[in-house]
């Protein structure tokens, strides 16, 4: 805020927000007073005929301000310390004695100083201003910095501080000098304050220190050192070889012309360099190479990160780099082997990479990406849109699909661009793929599959003859042609003269070359239109060159000379019917983008016969050469790959067959076409994809061999017919009809809505992605289903068939088996047949329905329902629920939390378990078998169970009703429980355990059991000797260690070959009468023997 008024001393102005040191400029123009501080804030006040005023500032300082009336030659001179303000014209100001500050304002001002004037300051930012020393000469001056100003000292007690523009100096002796002359070879140090300020250097070698605040430092001319200090500074070096040290804060460094050095240290913050000239250097004083990482920002600019909070953004190329070891590295050396990451936006980004190895994630939006040099990685995910990788074929590059499986992509060509489609709306386009010879290229998928460039070539149908010949990324099929009568403008020299070697084609040459154009158009989408202007792109200009040894042509390019052909003298005669004819399609091949057969990266793939004119006019071997200007099979394939197929040629419903004498390369324009191998004498492999390589018998290394066949890129073939052998038929992205015929055939439809007919034999039918019709025919066929629209047709008595499904599926009529594929949570349902249904890694619901079904859940927490019939239910890994339904079912249990649901009267059920298991008393389960070798236990449920142990040490408990306990191998404990049980110990030393079930019962609640295989023997030495544990049943028994001690409790009677054990629980023969409880079948022994053998446990 400013207030003003008049008192006895005249006009006064009071500034509440400005200190005396804040004032940058005071101007008085057209009766308006302007007072401006260094931050750009100003006050404007209207005063008429202002001559002087007293200014009072917030720091308490008062200044007397004098205003000139303007005009050259006007002198203002006083003896006091004052501020003097000029006008908006040329002023002449003499300060006089006292420490004055002089504001010249607009105009070319002159400031006059004499000895005794004191320490004055000139502030003038406009005009061509002059300081005149009235009593001093050049030799009297000394120049140095004073704060942020230049100080010119002209006596021991007199000096001028210069702020702004002062260009010229005049001296007592009449000599003059410019400021630049005064500063030659001098070093001036300028130092700012803690505030925000602009400090301007001079033509000297300045040292400018910004200190704190957001400063702007301008070095101007000279080899300057700029120290930004703390704050967000802007450093401009100007001309000269400057050193810029931004200091802490977010600094902008642009040293300008010269070979500049930018110096950084940890803690400096996030800085930016914008310097496009000179050979510049970045020096990071306290980090090593291991501390450096790279990223890129949204503007595709390289960012050097040298700590978690420090970075340098490069808006321009920097030549050299020095780290803490002091070694100077070039840009290439500094970045080689490093990785920079770049993440795009949701918009259409355009990213051009850096020298290091870029990791590029375009994100959503249709992005254009080019990693350029280095080993680059391109990352894509579902929803990213249609992205283009444009021209990056150097280094070991990788495409990574983060959430896409290798089976979920579809490949196709758009001329020389390979399209990788991974959803309905997501595509990666690789431009110039056909001309790229970089083998170090791979694609990684989310299912762990990685394919390299050679595998990708095979997958997409880029065969070795196409890879070898294609040299252009041009794919524009619309060419113009001209036989110029005078040299085209682009061949003329600086004086507009044609080359001495140039001359036009003869009429015979023109006629034959026109015929060659026509032949190229017959099989391809190429068009050739006569023009009278050679100075156009995609134009073939044909002429003679008298100095050429043979003939030559230019590849298509972005220059007018591109695609031109020239013929030397040896080719000037009439070509018709001579060997010269082959040179015309040869040179046109170059003009259209084909190279020689010996130049490509796959030249080793050609057989000797193939590297001839019979197979390619681009060969130098004339064997099999045509004389009519035609192209050979490999050339046709390569040109169709680049420019497409003539869609009006071969437009009918054509049928193609194998040739038993040579290879066949087929192309077709339109129609519904078929490859027919019904007459093959061996198994046929037919691939309908563009570029697909088919064969009968074995695949040869060379397509020219007998019974080999390939479909040229750009050609679509719809159908395939197999023969009487085990054929493999593969469809494409169309709706195919694949007929296997006789034999165990494999049919795969791919992307269209296909019809697959297996015919006789055990066939495999996989329709692929579309809604397919699968007809297996006779034999045990396997069907793959992945679309709810897939339809399987299987007739009665046509074999035992299996369906493998990626989706929920119910078996149709006459289908027996079902396997769920993948890891999704799917449901599988049987039919009335005896089905085998197998789950996948997900949580499945499997229903057998009628029939004797076998259900296996696999991994996951599954629910299995057998339905009606004698079913087998195995939940597999996981916590499963098993429902048997009606019939005698078998359950498999492998988890203690598995649940079996079986209702009463639904059949005779058996449980097979690999864990300890107790038959649920609420279920109508009958039998239990323990599986494996672990020491696990089995418990009955009172239904009169048969329980069989495994090879481990089991505890088998029967419960109520008459049970059968069979221990199997191992040292088992058999507890029959209530009622009359049958015990079978099996191998090992087994124990019959009698528990006290009823304290009032003579046998303690146990029944009269039979041990079928009791083994008599001393348990201390015989590992097969069995034992009888009655310790819980005896009352008041004191073990004396002899057989006499047990006689009153236990007795043994022989009955034929059986030994019958009876028990009197209290040994008194009163309350508990002696009652038989165990018959040892086919055992003839005595109680003494059993006791001495330690086989009675009390």
FINUPA-270794 format. One record per residue (C-alpha): x, y, z; residue in one letter. Coordinates in steps of 0.001 Angstrom, whole numbers, plus 500000, padded with zeros to 6 digits. Each point is the difference from the previous one (the first is absolute). Layout:
BEGIN
XYZA;...
//
This chain:
BEGIN
500000500000500000X;501205503536499283X;498780503244501574X;501133503526499226X;499508503643500988X;501683503366500451X;501626501531503047X;502363502904500613X;502709498061498115X;497844499366496950X;498559496798498492X;500497496736501858X;499129496381499074X;499913497131502473X;500370496349498806X;498755497439502522X;501102496931497967X;503264501193498396X;503344500286501777X;502648502318498603X;501911496954498691X;496938498681498111X;499951502779497428X;501008498957496520X;498757502936497945X;498452503474500406X;498590501733496925X;498077503226499445X;498267499952496624X;497201502293498820X;499264501213503548X;499721496402501316X;502413498752502649X;500864496258499834X;501781498284502886X;500889496314499378X;501656497398502231X;502189497055498987X;497023497627500027X;498229502068497357X;497427501578502326X;499509503687499328X;497978503050501017X;498899502721497561X;499033503467501254X;498981503135498102X;501927503224500780X;500246503121497863X;503415501657499517X;501707497839502581X;503417501419500973X;500803498272503258X;498469497756502623X;500939498331503255X;499515496187499952X;499603498162503291X;500463496185499908X;498885497225502321X;503543499493501341X;499940503620501322X;502347501359497354X;499089503352498408X;501286501058496609X;499869503445498349X;499074499409496361X;500670502639497331X;498348499930496571X;501579501552496910X;497950502028497580X;501595498035497153X;502016500928496966X;503568499617498832X;502573502084501763X;497911500445503125X;502139499471503075X;498738499223503429X;502672500154502622X;499706500284503760X;502245499522502969X;497695497636501863X;499356496239499945X;496944499830497820X;498176497958497386X;499731501698496623X;497414498910497454X;500272500757496291X;497313500247497372X;498930497857497079X;502443501841497751X;503758500495499957X;501202501420503327X;503332501333501165X;500373499510503745X;502786501076502287X;499657498678503480X;502277502307501955X;501227499233503473X;498252497384502084X;499137496346499389X;497301500285497371X;497907497578497981X;499269501049496449X;497000498680497985X;500429501082496385X;496884498404498625X;499213499766496293X;502452501642497605X;503739500116499390X;501149501521503248X;503330501510501072X;501158499718503604X;502796502393501044X;502266499391502992X;502822501967501531X;502418499311502790X;498353500527503358X;496557498845498783X;500029496979502353X;498574496524499421X;497181500329497450X;497781497445498295X;498672500138496448X;496776498064499371X;499028500071496350X;498464497111498071X;499426501666496618X;501861502013497410X;503636500309498935X;501343501647503130X;503346501643500779X;502003500722503128X;502275503059499682X;502856500478502483X;500630503749500143X;503335499799501833X;501223496431499508X;501625497933497245X;499891496300499151X;503157499302501967X;498306501268503161X;497271497305499899X;499716496697501842X;497068497687499314X;498528497279502187X;496693498620501180X;498098501475502887X;497085497820501018X;498011499453496820X;501303503197498387X;503125500961498074X;502156502495501887X;502212502448498050X;502339501744502424X;501614503210498695X;501703501320503164X;500728498734503474X;496647501261501277X;497888500187496849X;498231497224498093X;497032499324497745X;497818496904500473X;498387498962496730X;496629498254499936X;498592499476496532X;501278501259496652X;503052502216499758X;501887499528496775X;502464502874499648X;502562501920502030X;501627503416499399X;503095501305501764X;501684503299500821X;502557499598497246X;497284499615497390X;500457496264499493X;497015497628499985X;499467496294500672X;497178497538499980X;499084497939503029X;501123496852498182X;503432501549499450X;500279500899503663X;499132496423501036X;502349498198497628X;501915497232501863X;498395500957503295X;498123497768502433X;497078501640501709X;498275498473503009X;496357500895500500X;498106498811503067X;496299500220500636X;497940500042503150X;497573497659501706X;497148501329497896X;498766499273496492X;502064502003497520X;501432500225496530X;503775500433499723X;501494500811496617X;503611499322499221X;502190501912497627X;502451499279497198X;502542498966502614X;500504496538501438X;497423500398502721X;499437498081503188X;496337500466500914X;498665498696503308X;496245499985500377X;499927498929503650X;496491499344501322X;496793500830498171X;498659499169496566X;502638501826497966X;500642500594496313X;503697500136499141X;501098501213496564X;503669499483499248X;499906501749496614X;503397500020498270X;503108498416501502X;500868496725501656X;497730500337502983X;499367498045503179X;496372500082501093X;499134498766503497X;496266499909500540X;500120499159503692X;496784499077501783X;496664500527498277X;498467499340496606X;502482501846497815X;500359500658496267X;503580500106498744X;500834501328496529X;503689499918499180X;499891501904496726X;503005499816497717X;503226498434501205X;500934496771501713X;497991500226503197X;499752498024503224X;496437499794501335X;499377498720503539X;496301500086500754X;500266499133503683X;497002498820501954X;496508500509498644X;498306499426496670X;502344501771497602X;499874500776496270X;503438500016498390X;500582501371496503X;503535501191499577X;499633500825496321X;502791499906497420X;503424498692500932X;501267496803501525X;498266500112503367X;500239497880503146X;497042499279502252X;500967498902503500X;497774498111502429X;500227498332503414X;497653497967502134X;497297502162501523X;499764502355497021X;496436498928499191X;498271499608496655X;501691502155497370X;499640500537496247X;502655500709497346X;498991501738496767X;503164500519497947X;500058499243496288X;503406501437499065X;503636499164500680X;501633496888501368X;498597499917503493X;500777497965503116X;498020498793502996X;502040499464503161X;498455498249503003X;502605500276502716X;499003497404502569X;498357497024498259X;501291497023498035X;498500498199497023X;498159497527502228X;497998502863501517X;498632501111496621X;496599498975498655X;498037501346497061X;496372500836499371X;498210502071497422X;497256502531500559X;496752500781498214X;501928502110497479X;502201497010499033X;502978501694501643X;502741497996501659X;500175500392503774X;503219499105501840X;499248498932503579X;503036500033502296X;498208499589503341X;496454499445501187X;499358503767500009X;502500501333497437X;499639500003496232X;501054501791496825X;497560500367497100X;501722500333496627X;498183502077497426X;503003499735497706X;502951497750499242X;502925500261502429X;503376498810498700X;502032498977503048X;499441498707503526X;502272499965503050X;499145498137503196X;501836499727503315X;502824497949498457X;500946502943497772X;499884497951496795X;498554501830497001X;497407497932498143X;498271500753496737X;496212499980499751X;500151496514498461X;502348498686502694X;497941501529502790X;496726498486498805X;501138496655498575X;498480497091501905X;497740502262502051X;496202499807500086X;497550502890499798X;496329499564500857X;497190501902498303X;496331499860500917X;497447501499497668X;496657501590500724X;496449499014499164X;500266502171496897X;501610499347496621X;503697500287500906X;502923500310497619X;503223498723501514X;503426500044498411X;502484498188502179X;503457500664501301X;503368498361499578X;499745497718503045X;497765496983500310X;496485501411500218X;497117498343501843X;496968501537498299X;496421499726501251X;497730501958497710X;496891499441502083X;496552500725498660X;499524501953496816X;501291499333496502X;503720500567500496X;502914500231497571X;503171498586501556X;503632499809498888X;502671498960502461X;502770500741497497X;503447498773501054X;500507497531502826X;498264496861501190X;496443501259500421X;496993498437501720X;496446500888498998X;497291499119502539X;496333499578499070X;496852499080501918X;496359499439499143X;498278503312499290X;503115501771498691X;498474500642496576X;501617499941496560X;503710500695500440X;502735500254497383X;503655499104500435X;501520502080497265X;503390499089498639X;501843498654503048X;501894496946498788X;503420500611501567X;501105498229503156X;498409497084501821X;496414501206500220X;497170498293501885X;496218500366499973X;498424499011503333X;496277499272500345X;499293500272503719X;496568498327500030X;499684498295496617X;500681496316499340X;501796498787496910X;496810498258498877X;497979503230500105X;501754501901497201X;499297500114496304X;502597501004497429X;499349501618496639X;501790502194497490X;499114503387498600X;502577500123497225X;503384500175501796X;498449500690503428X;499398497064502337X;496857500339502115X;499906498166503332X;496372500084501156X;499376498986503604X;496392501117500469X;497209501422497870X;501328503518500552X;503701499463500804X;502695499663497331X;503760500414499897X;501234501048496542X;503610499269499040X;500740502198497006X;502512498810497429X;500066496510501489X;500659498297496661X;503092502091499289X;501420499616503503X;502924497591500159X;500634500386503721X;499836496487501408X;500356501140503620X;496330500584500632X;497529498169502214X;496468500057501430X;499160498942503584X;496487498991501045X;498269499778503363X;499862496180499844X;503806499803500053X;500389499371496272X;502774501916498220X;500502499966496239X;503005501395498184X;500103501610496585X;500591496737498158X;497052498385501781X;497866503051499322X;500906499853496318X;498829496395499932X;496818500874501890X;499048502907497737X;501113498366496762X;503055502090499127X;501951497300498237X;503681500147499178X;499512501024496359X;497909503029501020X;502346500911502839X;502979499804497631X;498539502138497204X;497992502804501646X;502107503118500563X;497420502790500175X;497528501322502533X;498070501681497191X;496550498467499534X;498318502442497640X;499040497894496962X;499079502965497789X;503027500804497887X;500424502402497128X;502463499376497213X;501718502169497408X;502521499642497198X;501339503561500153X;501282501522496782X;502209502412501924X;501785499546503275X;497708500553503011X;500552503187501988X;501370498119503006X;502916498714497879X;501041503436498711X;503129501690501334X;500174503452501608X;500024501589496528X;496904498105498907X;501985497698497738X;499198496317499515X;502685497421500859X;502153499113497016X;499203496336500491X;496214500434499770X;497877499045496980X;496388498801499539X;498732496444499505X;499531498750496447X;496497499220498866X;500737496270500157X;501149500368503585X;496892501985500853X;497737497384498474X;501618497126501839X;500140501840503328X;496279500775499654X;499398496290499516X;501890499295503235X;497792502522501848X;496940498167498722X;501325496638501135X;500659501339503525X;496420501295500139X;498519496656498914X;500821498262503289X;500286502908502452X;498073503075501105X;502641502155498300X;498761502597497533X;502172501916497559X;498689503252498517X;501839501853497258X;500972503554500987X;501894502900498433X;501588501134503277X;502954498059501386X;500272502226503067X;497494498052502058X;500300497380502724X;499140496379499195X;500929500610496372X;502123497711497825X;502063502046497571X;501897497800497533X;502992501342498013X;503478499146498752X;503387500547501633X;502939499840497601X;502493499516502828X;498183497160501791X;501687496613499705X;496647498201500141X;496645501245501243X;498880501261503376X;496929501259501834X;499156501998503088X;497879498613502828X;496750501874500750X;500801502998502175X;498912503460501027X;502051501551497185X;498953500510496400X;502862497787498821X;498475497119501937X;498860497077497791X;501918501323496961X;501572497382497702X;502987500579497735X;501535497705497370X;503580499989498809X;501083499528496339X;499998496197500204X;496209500169500435X;499126502573497329X;499149497616497167X;496528498635499382X;499353497726502990X;497331497830498372X;501067496344499939X;503450500565501488X;501630499422503380X;499637503740500613X;496302499479500666X;500659498609503480X;501692503229501049X;496744501949499610X;497948498188502672X;503223499772502030X;500490503795500085X;496289500633500416X;500188497624502963X;502561502314501581X;497877503045499165X;497090498332501807X;502079499091503041X;501571496570499355X;503660499255500641X;502258497354498517X;499593496440501187X;503499500111501481X;499418503157502081X;497299499015502494X;500447498713503516X;498622496562499048X;502170499334496941X;501272496767501528X;496455498645499797X;500014499895496200X;500927496737498348X;502345500170497004X;497061499465497654X;497970502734501690X;502722502633499600X;499346500109496253X;497831501994497601X;497595497046499952X;498880500959503493X;500965503701500198X;500940502596497381X;502046501645502773X;502603497194499739X;503179500347497926X;499788496357498903X;498196499911496624X;498952496354500286X;496312499635499122X;499772503641498919X;496816501254498300X;500262502221496918X;496568501610500031X;500559502442502881X;498150497861502553X;500754499796503691X;500899496673501654X;498066498358502902X;502094501503502813X;499701503488498483X;496233499630499692X;499787498998503656X;502204502895501153X;498206502665497950X;496598498723501111X;501223500161503605X;500968503661499532X;497160501283497825X;497208497434500176X;498373497595497526X;498056500890496879X;496503499340501335X;498461499695496535X;502334497188498914X;499261496345500813X;496665501132501359X;498126496698499601X;499509497110502430X;503370498388499399X;501484496725501190X;503740499655500539X;501942496736500272X;503516498939500831X;502566499260497293X;501926496749500437X;502950501415497977X;500537503469501452X;498785502562502492X;497001502252499380X;499504503642501058X;496326500837499604X;498264503352499842X;496351500811499500X;497972503165499585X;496492499061501108X;497434497197500173X;499533497082502374X;503139497957499496X;501255496614501146X;503271498154500505X;499224496363499213X;502205497127501179X;497417497229499557X;502297498135497599X;503081500248502206X;501966496801500555X;501268501151503402X;498712502109502844X;499375503625499030X;500627503103502115X;498019502961498640X;500288503501501459X;497464502454498543X;501586503074501593X;501638502570497772X;503570498850499572X;499024496563501297X;502361497189498976X;498189496757499165X;501459496665499020X;499326496334499379X;502169497619501990X;502953501905501463X;500641503730499942X;503019500825497862X;502487502759500850X;499245501437496560X;496616500969498617X;501148499053496500X;500043496313500966X;497317497523498911X;496688499935501878X;500650503400501656X;497456502832499729X;499801503540501360X;497295502664499922X;501348503443499105X;499412502850502414X;496875501856498931X;498230496854498798X;496976498605501839X;499134496305499626X;496818498824501704X;499891496186500007X;502185496920500308X;499385496307499261X;502188497258501455X;500604496491498740X;500084496467501320X;502795500549502525X;500514501772503298X;499705503565498721X;500424503377501713X;497754502771498662X;500355503541501389X;497569502812499222X;500478503762499933X;497961503065500978X;497261499181497502X;497075497619500447X;501651496794498822X;498750496575499020X;502531497348500979X;499366496372498959X;502315497428501530X;498853496955498061X;501272496580501051X;502720499812502646X;500627501393503444X;499892503667499029X;500654503226501895X;497828502929498915X;500453503509501420X;497723502763498803X;501524503145501540X;498014503287499982X;496990499595497702X;496674498195500337X;501283496711498665X;498610496637498941X;502280497105500934X;499280496469498767X;502202497303501473X;498744497076497931X;501119496499500873X;502710499558502602X;500858501326503438X;500002503698499207X;500776503175501969X;497769502961499122X;500736503508501328X;497883502728498464X;501993502840501512X;498502503358500960X;496828500096497900X;496602498324500298X;500924496709498382X;498265496846498830X;501962496885500979X;499063496673498398X;502289497194501112X;498601497069498033X;500893496460500935X;502844499314502391X;500960501182503463X;500109503734499417X;501191502909502148X;498243503362499766X;501283503368501254X;497359502561500939X;500578503676500864X;496870501778498774X;496400499664501143X;499097499893496328X;502082496879499334X;497842497043498934X;501093496358500151X;498250497420497826X;500617496393501046X;497810497108498898X;499186496733501777X;502730497338500021X;502641502357498600X;502560499331502708X;500954501040503502X;500449503755499765X;501424502735502208X;499279503711500252X;502673502374501362X;498355503291500883X;501156503497501000X;496424500951500914X;497030498583501937X;498884496960498069X;497328497280499963X;500666496845498016X;497614499578497108X;498620496774498607X;502452497168499394X;502903501764501728X;501637498108502815X;502781502009501608X;500650503594501048X;503148501773501220X;499915503623501129X;503053501995498926X;501854502912501595X;499524501520503452X;496608501754499769X;497150498951502279X;498054497865497527X;497099497541500133X;499890496673498198X;496919497840499492X;499638496488498686X;497113498233498313X;498300496595500279X;503142498137498913X;502805498735502198X;502034503234500079X;503499500863501107X;500013503668501059X;503240501662501134X;500234503482501502X;502753502571499627X;502004502155502418X;496959502118500857X;497044499386502304X;497769497726497928X;496469498648500243X;499848496594498298X;496706498147499448X;500018496426498724X;496241499606499664X;498927496464498938X;502547497285499251X;502948498545501835X;502134503132500017X;503550500765501039X;500441503544501300X;503382501515500882X;500088503600501215X;503707500604499523X;501293503059501823X;497709502471501721X;497090499728502410X;497601497928497939X;496432498693500288X;499411496594498389X;496514498500499585X;499944496502498523X;496242499827499462X;498380496647499234X;502380497075499457X;503031498355501563X;502314503015499988X;503600500677500965X;500578503436501537X;503508501386500577X;500147503647501042X;503735500241499475X;502053502735501643X;497958502479502014X;497021499927502376X;497360498123498062X;496335499060500386X;499106496541498648X;496381499004499388X;499545496431498800X;496279499805499351X;498261496705499202X;502247497026499355X;502998498270501513X;502456502879500032X;503698500235500707X;501422503131501630X;503602501143500079X;501061502284502862X;503357501814500287X;499178502899502312X;498739499834503579X;497460502674499094X;498512498116497040X;496258499460500444X;498040496919498832X;496236500195499696X;498252496608499677X;496410499356500923X;498567496789501462X;499005497321497509X;501924501604497143X;502323497020499587X;503017498208501422X;502741502608500298X;503762499805500360X;502389502744501092X;503657499894498977X;502059502426502079X;503612501156500156X;499363501814503303X;498571498869503341X;496298499633499458X;496881499224502030X;496892498853498175X;497281502510500876X;497301498388502121X;497456502129498164X;500963498560496630X;499168496617498538X;503660499207499389X;501089496383500234X;503645499385499300X;503232501865500612X;503363499343498379X;503098501838501134X;502430500700497164X;503692500737499837X;502736499392502562X;499337502648502671X;499088499062503577X;496333500958499854X;496832498780501714X;496588498787498912X;496747500054502004X;496644498402499219X;496530501440500444X;497894497112501361X;498817498743496603X;501904496735500257X;503075501245498192X;502893498404498226X;503084502093500767X;503293499202498288X;503298501597501036X;502964500915497831X;503669499120500339X;500468502408502906X;499286499475503703X;496236500495500210X;497428500200502763X;496760498480498681X;496846500465502111X;496783498211499102X;497257501365502250X;496617498271500257X;498822497173497745X;502090497182498671X;503055501541498384X;502900498589497991X;503339501609500870X;502959499200497748X;503245501662501030X;502013499207496919X;503744500494500301X;501390501826503018X;499608499660503762X;496320500709500336X;497556500374502896X;496596498367499332X;497135501174502213X;496835498205498923X;497832501650502627X;496475498786500658X;498579496879498379X;501715497079498351X;502869501180497833X;502424498300497627X;503653500969500444X;502726499553497406X;503341501367501107X;501904499493496800X;503769500432499912X;501696501386503061X;499498499686503741X;496356500922500510X;497998500551503175X;496356499273500736X;498930502796502319X;497039499492502353X;498619503210501464X;497645500202502990X;496775500953498253X;497539498857502706X;501101499605503628X;497132497644500788X;500519497653497075X;501912496727500394X;502199500871497020X;500023503743500695X;497594500597497122X;502075498112497451X;498634497147497936X;501367496577499048X;502641500703497375X;501904497737497620X;503642500616499139X;500625498425496624X;503808500125499833X;501300500206503563X;503738499220500077X;501420498231503086X;503532501045500841X;502193501757502509X;499383503716499496X;503515500753501190X;501583498148497105X;497284499468497387X;498939503123498054X;496877498229498779X;498750498855503423X;496601501477500862X;498670501236503343X;496726500188501946X;499466503056502231X;497352499466502726X;501445502399502545X;496879502220500170X;497665497066500667X;501594498508503159X;498758501016503460X;502360499983502995X;502611498105498056X;503444499975501582X;502568498868497496X;502314497582501729X;502026499393496922X;499038496308499689X;497359498124498135X;498401499006503307X;499125503614500618X;497746500122496933X;498353496521500313X;497080501254502041X;499291502668497367X;500815498392496710X;499607496495498610X;500720498322496674X;498092497007498606X;500662498067496830X;497176499332497612X;501371497988497149X;502789502113498414X;498757503172501680X;501006501525503303X;497210501747501868X;500841502649502583X;497524500695502813X;500096502754502639X;498781500312503583X;500444503722500538X;500294499956503817X;501597496515500245X;497419498915502622X;497538498141497810X;497016501651501650X;498884503343498550X;501824499530496686X;499818496418498797X;502719498788497720X;498889500829496439X;501719499377496670X;501038503216498206X;502568498956497355X;500502496982497783X;503467499537498506X;499137498289496761X;502227497057499017X;502231500566503036X;500789497130502403X;501753501444503014X;499819500308503800X;499586502936502328X;503431499220501437X;501534500369496566X;498277503298499299X;501042501348503372X;503601498931499653X;500082501591496519X;498803503305501495X;496972499853497665X;497529500740502813X;500063503674500979X;498558500719503426X;
//
